[in-house]
Amino acid sequence: MTAFASFDRFPRNAARAVVLTAALASLAACGGRERPTADLAAAQVTTIGVNSYLWRAALETVSFAPLLQADSAGGVIVTDWYANPGNPGERVKLTVSILDQDLRADALRVAASRQVAQGSGWVDAPVQAATVQKLEDIILTKARELRRKAVTG
């Protein structure tokens, strides 16, 4: 015999009403009238598998280039080659990896590839470390701004 066997004697709607009334009564007894608020300022905001602030900031930052891949569960964004119209003899490709669910500097890694036009093709060229660092700083700053806006409303 199941715990709900006694409900078999009642019409189905009456049984639901009894269960619903009991559930509401137990919720009413749980505390005061104030509802708990979500802590949007928490370091871990992960509605998509990675830190949502870092994810949105990274997407905004690399939005100038066409996207090849954007995996929010794995936290990877890969752009296609982008050539600045002001400097068509050079192009870049970016990979942004979000490594953690926390909004921290070490939860983000940017890798860049650069090529320059040579003859009729493209040749790999070095990327300045300052360029990658600057992109990481831009993403982190935007993520912090998004978090601040979410907290202050």
Residue pairs with C-beta under 8 A, 6 or more apart in sequence:
4 15
7 15
7 18
7 19
10 18
40 147
40 150
40 151
41 147
41 150
41 151
43 102
43 103
43 104
44 51
44 101
44 102
45 51
45 52
45 53
45 103
45 147
46 52
46 101
48 55
48 72
48 73
49 72
49 73
49 74
49 75
50 72
50 73
50 74
50 75
50 98
50 100
50 101
51 98
51 100
51 101
51 102
51 103
51 107
51 143
53 103
53 143
53 144
53 146
53 147
53 150
54 75
54 98
54 103
54 107
54 108
54 139
54 140
54 143
55 72
55 75
55 98
56 142
56 143
56 146
57 139
57 140
57 141
57 142
57 143
57 145
57 146
58 77
58 96
58 98
58 108
58 139
58 143
59 70
59 77
60 142
61 96
61 135
61 138
61 139
61 142
62 77
62 79
62 94
62 96
64 82
65 79
65 80
65 81
65 82
65 92
65 93
65 94
66 79
66 80
66 82
67 77
67 78
67 79
67 80
68 78
68 79
68 80
69 76
69 77
69 78
70 76
70 77
70 78
71 77
75 97
75 98
75 99
76 95
76 96
76 97
76 98
77 94
77 95
77 96
77 97
78 93
78 94
78 95
78 96
79 93
79 94
79 95
80 93
81 91
81 92
81 93
81 115
82 91
82 92
82 93
83 90
83 91
84 90
88 117
89 116
89 117
90 114
90 115
90 116
90 117
90 125
91 114
91 115
91 122
92 112
92 113
92 114
92 115
92 127
93 112
93 113
93 114
94 110
94 111
94 112
94 113
94 135
95 110
95 111
95 112
96 108
96 109
96 110
96 135
96 139
97 108
97 109
97 110
97 111
98 107
98 108
99 106
99 107
99 108
99 109
100 106
100 107
101 107
103 143
103 144
103 147
105 136
105 140
108 136
108 139
108 140
109 136
110 132
110 135
110 136
110 139
111 132
112 127
112 131
112 132
112 135
113 124
113 127
114 124
114 125
114 126
114 127
115 122
115 123
115 124
115 125
116 122
116 123
116 125
117 123
